[in-house]
Every structure is written in C-alpha cells, then in structure tokens.
Amino acid sequence: MLDKDKNKGAFRPYLANLNVRWGTFDLADLREMRFEDREIERYGVRAGDIVMCEGGEPGRCAIWRDQRPGMMLQKALHRIRSKTEIDHRFLFYSLMHKGQTHALDQYFTGSTIKHLPGEKLALIEVEYPSLDEQRRIASILSAYDDLIENNTRRIAILEEMARRIYEEWFVRFRFPGHESVRIVESELGLVPEGWRVVEVKEVVRRLPTGTVYKQADVKEAGPIPVVDQSTAELLGFHGDEPAHRATPQSPVVIFGDHTCKMQLMVVPFSLGPNTVPFVADGLPVHYVYALVRGLVSTHEYKRHWAELMKKKVVVAGEELAEKYATLVRPMSELEESLRKASQNLRTTRDLLLPKLISGELDVSALPEPETVAA
C-alpha cells in the first residue's frame, strides 16, 4: 500500500483482518486500495474461498459468498481453496471447529502476538469422510449460516433506512414541515431556527465499563447477561452484582472499538473491556445514537472518547427528535429481534458442529434447520 511504485491501477475494496469474523464478514467499514487488472487473480477472492486471519485472532475464518463483487485481500489474510476431494464448506467447518476448540494453537508462532503463517497452516491435518457425506454435513450446517446471513442483510437494510432518514431530516434539513422554518446563521453554519449548537457531552453521559469476564467464566444460565464487546450480542450469563441497570426510560447505547451498536437493555448487564456504554440525557436515544455514531471517523470510541465529547453538534428540537425516534424505533426493535434469532441459530449450529464433524451424529436423523429456527 505504501510503495508508490506498486500502488497503481483502479481503487478496489479489500478485506482486512477486522472484516473477518467467525463464520461471517463485517463489511460496514471496508477500505480501498489500488490494484491492477493483472493482480486480481493473485489478490482477489471469489465465491467459495475460505478467508482466514493470519494474526489478530489467528484461525478466525469465514466463507466468502461474493457479497461484494471484485473484492480483494490484505496480505494479513489467508485465502484457502479446497481441492476436488473435499467440499469447501466441510473444510471451512472443520477449520472453524479447530479454531474455536484451540486445536490450531499448536501451530501459532510468536510469544506475545500470535500468528498462523502459511507454512504452519499447511501442516494442519483435517479428517474427512466421503464427498457425499461431507456435502450432507455441510448442507445441514450451512443452512443455519444461510439463515444468519439473511438476517444480517435485513439488519443492514434497516440500518441504512434509519441512516438515510436521519441524513434527510437533520443533515439536509428536509424534515417534515421544513418549508415553514427559517434558516439562520450559527457557529456551525446555516441551521433551522430554534436548533441548538452544543458539545456532545451535553447530550450523552458515559457509563463505566464494568467487570471484564473471560469466556470461560460465562455460564449458559444466570440472572445477569454478558454482552460481547464488539458485536453487542449476548455471550451468556453470570450471577455477580450487575455492572449497570438500564430501564426502558434510560436505555444504553453501546460503542465498541470497531463497531457502533445500539442495545436497548431493560435488564442488568455486563460489558467487555473495549466497549463504551452511554445513555442519552434528555433526548430520545434513537436520535442521539444517530447523532453521535458518525462523529469519530475511526469508530474507535473508547480511544477517542475525550475528543468525541468536545465535538460540537447541531441538536434539533425535542418534538422533531421524538418524531424521528418514533419512526425508527420499530426498525430498531426488528433489528434486535433478528440479532437474537441469529444468536440462537449460531448456538444451535455450534452445538451440532463437533458432533457432525466427528461423525458422532447420523446426518439422516437430524431435523431440517428451518424447523429448528421456527
């Protein structure tokens, strides 16, 4: 990227380590770099490729489904293509199972920062049955991932709808009734009359992060939910004193290091170390969430919290802010429902995964995933 002699061609999106999650991709913050046409085969990724992290969390992987045509790869990622005797989906689930059960750890290099270089990746052994059985096993597991992917696409559409409404009303000032509102000068330029210019700290209040829990400490049942630090999804439960108690009147917005999620928590909960929870003071939380989420370009809110609090923003009147919140609240509730459904699907898939890969379960006796999801 930094070599000017090689930095030629057209700009194309590429996957970096942070875009690869377990079994899926986060494409919300894609970067671009110049690639020449002759480099597409070497650095490109196509449908069916397994993309695996070399560092960060070595072994973390997902199957590329051509979500964005013309996608390229950063060199910190491995691109794996299966040979004809092994189904690429079965290979992926075998590698994912090894990664999640720490069977790959023996291949890592580095004493502090772990890596899985290509020469070590080539040494990993994968046991596999006949191609026909591989395909039956992969079809069962991939059906769950298909449903999760469908939920993810629906969530992205809902988020985009809410974002566009916000931009139309509060950035372009084409809100309902704007024709009768005067535009006046402010320290941030022209704004509708009656809108205020304030620092972010006047509309949000940060909560302490709370207790940090390792995955081994999280239980399947308990009174206090534990929320993932990057995805804001439910990891499990514990029985300790809760870090926070949120109510419907004072819900919590969660900002992670590389993500920005809104979680309307109505029970006590705990958070991971890289999450910044805060509540909206005096304004609807859905409006404040949309107002604040784009103010730090890196989306690393914990690192840049002091900078974020000093930023000045234009705040609309309470009536219009509430009208926006009323409009997007059902979208947010549907998003949360879809996230919970996806979490249930992942849990079921992960319970089946080791039993199917090992041959412990007879695939012909399993229910259809659509039935389980329903």
N, C-alpha and C positions, 0 to 999 in steps of 0.2 A: 504494500500500500504506500509506503514512504519512498520507494525507489522511483524517481521521476522517469528514468529510462524505461521502466516496465509499466508504469501507470498510463496505459493507453487504451483506446477503444471506447465503447459506449458504457454508460453507467448501468449497472445491473444490481438487483438486490442480492444479498448474500446472507447465509445463516452463520451466526456466531454461537459461541458456547451457550450464552444466556438464552438463546432462542430454542434450545433443545431441552424438553422436559421428559419425564418418564412417560413414554408412550404417546406423546403429543408434541406439538410445536407452539410456541408463543410468538406470533407474527405481528404483534402490536407495535414493536419498536425495531423494525428492520432497517439496516444500514445499506448504503450503496457504495460500489467501487467500480472503477473502470476495468472492463475485460474486453479483450479482442475476440473475434469470432473463432480463431484457431485455439483459444483457451477453453472453449465451452466444454469440450469432451473431458479435458483434464480436471477442470474445477467445477463442472456443472453437476447437478443432481437431478435424477429422473425418478418417475413413479416406481415404487418398489425398492428403492435404495434404503438401506438402514444407515442412519446418521448417528454416530456415537461420539461422545465427548472424550477427548484425549486428556484434558485436565479439568480443573474445577471440581466436578464430581465425576471422576473417571468411570466410564462404562454406562453413564446415563444415555439412553438411546430412544429412537422413535423411527417409525417407517414413514418415509416421505410419500405423500399421496398426490403430488403435483398440485398442491393448494395454490401455489403461485408459479405459473409457467416462467421458465427462464431463470430459475433460482440457482445461485452459485454457493460455494462453500469457503469458509475461512479455514486456514491450514490447521487450526487447533481442533478440527473435527475429523473423524474417520468416516469414509464412505465405503460401505460394505455391500457387495453384490454377491448373492448366492449362486452356486453352480447348479447344474440341472438336476442333480440327485437330491437336492434339499430345497423345500419350499421356503421362499424368503420370509414368509410370515412365521413359519415354525422356527426358523433361525432367529428371528427377532425375539420371539417369546422365550426362546432358550437363553439368549444373551441377557434379556431383561431380568429373567429369573435369577441368573447367576449374579447379576449386578445387585439386585435387591437382597440377595442372601449372602453377600460379601464373598462369593466364590471367586470373584475376579481380583480380590485384594492381593493375592499371592503374586500377581503379575505386575503390580504397581511399582513404580520407581520413585525415588525421592524420599527424604526423611521427614520433611515438614509439608511441602506442597506435593501432593501425589499426582502422578501422570501414568497413562497407559499408552506407551509408544507403540508404533506399528509393529516392530519386531516382537514385542511381547503379546500383542493382540493375536499375532499369527500362531502363537503357541497354545491358545485356548482350545480345549477339546470340547466338542459338542456331540452328544449321543443322539441318534435319531433313528426312528423306525422306518418302515416302508413309506414311499412317497404318498401312497393313497392314505395311509393312517396319519401322516403329517398333515395332509390337507384337511382331513376331518377335524383334527385337533385345532388347527389354525383357524378353521371356519367358525368353530364354536367361540374361541377367544376373540377373534376379530369382529364377530357380531356385536360384542359388548363395546369394542372400541369404535365401531361404526356409529352406534347409538350415542356414545360420548362425543364423537366428532360432530354429529348432527346437532347436539345440544350446544356445543361450542360455537358453531356457525350461527345458531339462533341467538345466542347471547351477544355475539359480535354485532349482529344486525340491530338488536335492541339498544346496545350501547351507542351505535352510530346514529340511530334515530334521536336519542336523547341529546347527543352532542350537537347534531345539526339544528335541533330546535333551540338549544342554548345559543349557538352562534347567530342564528337568525334574530333572536329576540334581544340578546344582551351584547353582541358584538356589532352587528349591522343595524341594531336599533329598529328592526321591523317587527315589533311586538304588537299584540292586539291593541288597537286604539292609538298607534303611534302618530297617525295623521294629525291628531289634535294636540300633540305635545310639542312644546317649543324645544329647540336645540340650543344650548347655551355653552359658553366657554367655561373650561375648568383647567386645573393644573395638568390634567392628562389629555387635554384637547376637548373637542366638542362632545357633549353628553346631553341626554334628555334632562329637561328641567326637573329638579327635585331629587335627582340621583346624587349620591354622596361619593366623595373620594376619601378612602380610609386605608390604613395599613391592615394587612391580613390579620395581625394579632388582635384586631378589634372585633373580628367576626368568628374566630376559632379559638379553641382552648385545648392545648395539648394535655394528654393523659400520660402518666408514667408507663413504661413498657411492661413492668411487672415481672413475674417469675419466668425463668427460662427452663423449659422442660426438654429433656432428651427423648427421642422416640421410644427408647426402652422404658421410660417412666410413664408413658401414656397408656392408659387402660382402655379396654373395649367398652366399659360402662363406668358411670360415676356421675356425680352431680354437676361438675364444672367442665364445660367444653374447653378444649385446647385448639386454638386456631393457628393454621400454618402461617409462617412469617412472610411468604412470598405470594401465595395464591389466595390467602384469606379463607381457605377451606378447612372443614373440620377434620382434625387429625385423630381425635379420641377424647378421653376424659381423665380427670383426676379428682381426688377428694379433698384437696387442700383449701385453705382460705382463698377465695377468688381475688384476682388482681383488680378487676373492675366490675361494677354493677351498672349495667345500662338499662334504660327504660324506653318504652315507645316515645316518650316525650324528649328523651335525651339519648338518641341512638349514637352509634360510634362510626366514624369514617376511618378506614384503615389504609395507611400508605405503607407499602413495602419498599424495599430497596430498588427494585426494577419494575414494580407494578403499582397500580393505584386502584384499590378496590373499595367499594362501599359495602359495609356489613351492617345491617340493621339488627343489632343484637338486642334481645329482650331478656337475656339471662346473664348471670355472671360468666366471665370467660377469662382465659389467659392467652398471652401472645408470645411469639418468638422474639429473639433479640434484635432483629433487623426491621421491626415493624414500628411505625409511628401512629398510634391511635389518637384521634382528637374528636371533640364534639363541637357542634355549631352553636354559637351563643346568639340567641335572639332571632335567627333567620332559619328558614326550612333547610334541613340537612341536605336534601337533594340539590337545592340551589347552591349551597355553599360548596358541596362536593364538586359540582361542575365549575364553579368559580375558581377553585384553588388547584384542581388537578393538573392544569397545564402551565402553572407558573414556574416550575422548575424544569428546565429543559432535559436534564439527565434523568428525571424521575427517581433520583436517589434522595428521598425526602429526609431521611434521618441525617445524612451527611450535610444537607443544605438547609436544615430547619431554621436556623437563625436568619439566613438570607431570605427564606420564604416569608418569615414573619414581618420583615421590614418592607416587603414589596407593597406598593400602593395599587389599589384596585378601585374600579367604579362599581358601587353597590346600588342595585335597583331598589325601588320602593318595596315595602313588605307585601303589599297587595299583589304586585306583579310577580314577586319571588314565590309567593304562595300559589299563584296560578300556575307557574311553571312546575312547581313541586307536585301539585295535584295532577298535572298532565303526565309526568314521567314516573310517578310513584308506582302505578300498575306495571310499568315496564321493569322497574327495579325489582318488584316482588316476583315477577315471572322469571327474571334472571336468577334470583336466589333459588327459586324452585327448580330451575334447570340445573344449577350447580349442585344442589342436594341430590338430584336424580343421578347426575354424573358421578358423584362421590359414591353413591350406593352401587352403581354399575362397576366402578373400579374395585370396590371392596369385594364384590362377588367374583369378578374376574381374577383378582389376586388370590382368592381362596381356591379357585379352580386351577389356576396356573400350575402350581407344583404337582398337583395330582394328575393333571393331564400330561405334562411334560415327562413325568416319570413313568407313565403307563399304569399308574395305580387305579385310575378310573377307566371304565369301559365307556368310550365315547357314545356308543349307540344308546346307552341308558340315560343320557343327560337330557334335561328339558331344553326347549328352544330358548335362547336368551331373551327374545321378545316377550315370552311368557313370564320369565323372571322379572323383567323390567316392569311389566304391567302390574 
